[in-house]
């Protein structure tokens, strides 16, 4: 009898880490392009070339897969943010860089995934807790950065507590992100310019010899 041909190997490498990364990559792309409601295990299998049963085998549920995508993406951006705030530069320059990142992340897909996961978590308490942890991680980064800025600008802590300032900026960023993804940009530039003007005034008070910037 003629020998049977060996079965064709899957396009997906058989190792567990590579399979997990392939599903996370595919889910990240599909969350940005189509949203969570359009993603099924079969859709992910088509995108990765793997058996759709592996989604639940590796992640337990689609929700776990989605939140892992958010957490992995957050890891990358928080590392970027920490390095930026740790740089030896005036806080004004760091704030401007952070606002440029806000523009960049509009196109990177992170903001869309962040909004998608928040909406998905509204009626899922367990998922809500995981999404809340992502929020807390961002708050921790801003708390450290803004604490240093408040000290450097010698702002009165009782007048402008760091916790209140962080909440203000978190809500401000979330509002801008939501409006931009809804096609609304009215007033954003004016608001950012007003904040920039305030920070420039603080820089002048701290270092009057440096002149206007």
VMD Tcl script that draws the C-alpha trace (Angstrom):
set ca {
  {0.00 0.00 0.00}
  {1.29 3.47 -0.75}
  {2.29 5.49 2.23}
  {-0.12 8.16 3.34}
  {1.10 11.69 2.99}
  {1.91 13.37 6.27}
  {-0.81 15.78 7.36}
  {-0.11 19.40 6.57}
  {1.21 21.34 9.53}
  {-0.91 24.17 10.86}
  {0.23 27.65 10.02}
  {0.22 28.27 13.76}
  {3.28 27.10 15.67}
  {2.26 24.39 18.13}
  {3.79 25.95 21.24}
  {1.45 27.36 23.87}
  {3.08 30.85 24.14}
  {2.97 31.34 20.37}
  {-0.66 30.21 20.21}
  {-1.63 32.57 23.02}
  {0.21 35.48 21.37}
  {-1.47 34.71 18.05}
  {-4.93 34.85 19.62}
  {-4.09 38.05 21.51}
  {-2.75 39.68 18.33}
  {-5.82 38.69 16.34}
  {-8.23 39.80 19.07}
  {-6.42 43.14 19.42}
  {-6.75 43.82 15.71}
  {-10.40 42.72 15.55}
  {-11.39 44.75 18.61}
  {-10.09 47.84 16.84}
  {-11.52 47.03 13.41}
  {-14.86 45.43 14.29}
  {-15.57 45.68 18.04}
  {-16.15 42.90 20.57}
  {-19.74 42.19 19.46}
  {-18.55 41.01 16.05}
  {-15.84 38.66 17.34}
  {-16.52 34.94 17.71}
  {-14.22 32.01 18.41}
  {-14.56 30.95 14.78}
  {-13.64 34.45 13.62}
  {-10.51 34.28 15.77}
  {-9.71 30.81 14.46}
  {-9.87 32.11 10.90}
  {-7.55 34.97 11.78}
  {-4.95 32.71 13.42}
  {-5.29 29.47 11.51}
  {-5.93 27.60 14.77}
  {-8.75 25.40 16.03}
  {-11.51 27.58 17.51}
  {-11.70 25.30 20.56}
  {-8.28 26.54 21.63}
  {-9.72 29.95 22.52}
  {-11.57 28.52 25.51}
  {-8.76 26.07 26.21}
  {-6.20 28.86 26.62}
  {-8.38 31.66 27.99}
  {-11.52 30.08 29.45}
  {-13.80 32.67 27.86}
  {-13.88 35.38 25.24}
  {-14.13 37.99 28.01}
  {-10.87 36.77 29.52}
  {-9.23 36.97 26.10}
  {-10.45 40.55 25.61}
  {-9.29 41.76 29.01}
  {-5.90 40.11 28.45}
  {-5.63 42.13 25.24}
  {-6.33 45.33 27.18}
  {-3.86 44.44 29.93}
  {-1.10 43.59 27.46}
  {-1.63 46.81 25.50}
  {-1.71 48.78 28.76}
  {1.63 47.27 29.80}
  {3.24 48.69 26.67}
  {1.81 52.19 27.06}
  {2.42 52.48 30.78}
  {6.07 51.60 30.27}
  {6.24 54.34 27.63}
  {4.55 56.80 29.98}
  {6.83 55.99 32.92}
  {9.94 56.52 30.83}
  {8.59 59.85 29.60}
  {7.75 61.16 33.09}
  {11.13 59.96 34.44}
  {13.03 62.07 31.90}
  {15.05 65.07 33.05}
  {12.78 67.72 31.54}
  {10.33 70.38 32.74}
  {6.87 69.09 33.55}
  {5.47 71.38 30.85}
  {7.37 69.42 28.20}
  {6.18 66.13 29.68}
  {2.57 67.34 29.64}
  {2.90 68.32 25.98}
  {4.35 64.91 25.17}
  {1.48 63.22 27.03}
  {-1.02 65.20 24.95}
  {0.78 64.15 21.77}
  {0.48 60.56 22.96}
  {-3.25 61.15 23.36}
  {-3.36 62.03 19.66}
  {-1.17 59.07 18.67}
  {-3.23 56.61 20.68}
  {-6.35 57.73 18.84}
  {-4.85 55.91 15.84}
  {-2.98 53.11 17.62}
  {-6.22 51.38 18.62}
  {-5.65 51.42 22.37}
  {-8.34 53.97 23.11}
  {-10.90 52.01 21.08}
  {-10.08 48.81 22.97}
  {-10.24 50.68 26.30}
  {-13.71 52.01 25.46}
  {-14.89 48.64 24.14}
  {-13.85 46.85 27.35}
  {-15.46 49.48 29.57}
  {-18.76 49.08 27.73}
  {-18.53 45.28 27.87}
  {-17.88 45.40 31.63}
  {-20.95 47.49 32.53}
  {-23.09 44.41 33.15}
  {-20.33 41.99 34.10}
  {-19.05 42.62 37.67}
  {-16.08 40.24 37.40}
  {-14.89 41.89 34.21}
  {-15.60 45.31 35.69}
  {-13.13 44.58 38.49}
  {-10.40 43.73 35.97}
  {-11.06 46.84 33.92}
  {-11.00 48.91 37.10}
  {-7.50 47.63 37.82}
  {-6.34 49.05 34.50}
  {-7.78 52.41 35.53}
  {-5.93 52.18 38.84}
  {-2.64 51.53 37.07}
  {-3.03 54.71 35.03}
  {-3.94 56.64 38.17}
  {-0.77 55.40 39.87}
  {1.39 56.68 37.00}
  {-0.28 60.09 37.06}
  {-0.18 60.31 40.86}
  {3.59 59.88 40.90}
  {4.12 62.34 38.04}
  {1.74 64.99 39.33}
  {3.06 64.76 42.89}
  {6.49 65.71 41.60}
  {4.99 68.54 39.52}
  {3.02 69.95 42.46}
  {6.18 69.99 44.56}
  {8.23 71.52 41.76}
  {5.72 74.28 41.10}
  {5.20 74.79 44.86}
  {1.45 74.55 44.54}
  {-0.61 74.56 47.71}
  {-1.61 70.95 48.37}
  {-4.74 72.00 50.25}
  {-5.90 74.13 47.33}
  {-5.10 71.52 44.66}
  {-4.79 68.02 46.17}
  {-2.94 65.57 43.93}
  {-5.76 63.02 44.18}
  {-8.25 65.60 42.93}
  {-5.90 66.70 40.16}
  {-5.40 63.11 38.98}
  {-9.18 62.50 38.94}
  {-9.69 65.72 37.00}
  {-7.14 64.74 34.33}
  {-8.40 61.15 34.14}
  {-11.97 62.39 33.56}
  {-10.69 65.05 31.15}
  {-8.75 62.46 29.11}
  {-11.67 60.02 29.10}
  {-14.02 62.75 27.87}
  {-11.69 63.80 25.07}
  {-11.15 60.19 24.02}
  {-14.87 59.42 23.95}
  {-15.72 62.56 22.01}
  {-12.95 62.05 19.47}
  {-14.12 58.51 18.77}
  {-17.58 59.98 18.24}
  {-16.17 62.48 15.75}
  {-16.40 65.44 18.14}
  {-13.39 67.76 18.40}
  {-15.06 71.07 19.24}
  {-13.31 73.00 22.00}
  {-10.51 70.50 22.58}
  {-7.75 72.68 21.14}
  {-8.94 75.69 23.14}
  {-8.98 73.70 26.38}
  {-5.51 72.26 25.79}
  {-4.16 75.72 24.99}
  {-5.60 77.10 28.23}
  {-3.93 74.35 30.25}
  {-0.66 74.90 28.38}
  {-0.86 78.63 29.16}
  {-1.37 77.91 32.87}
  {1.62 75.55 32.93}
  {3.76 78.13 31.13}
  {2.89 80.65 33.83}
  {3.94 78.17 36.51}
  {7.23 77.59 34.70}
  {7.91 81.35 34.61}
  {7.18 81.71 38.33}
  {9.53 78.85 39.16}
  {12.32 79.99 36.82}
  {11.82 83.68 36.03}
  {15.26 84.02 34.42}
  {14.34 81.51 31.74}
  {11.88 83.98 30.25}
  {8.75 83.25 28.31}
  {8.37 79.92 26.51}
}
mol new
graphics top color blue
foreach p $ca { graphics top sphere $p radius 0.5 }
foreach p [lrange $ca 0 end-1] q [lrange $ca 1 end] { graphics top cylinder $p $q radius 0.2 }
display resetview
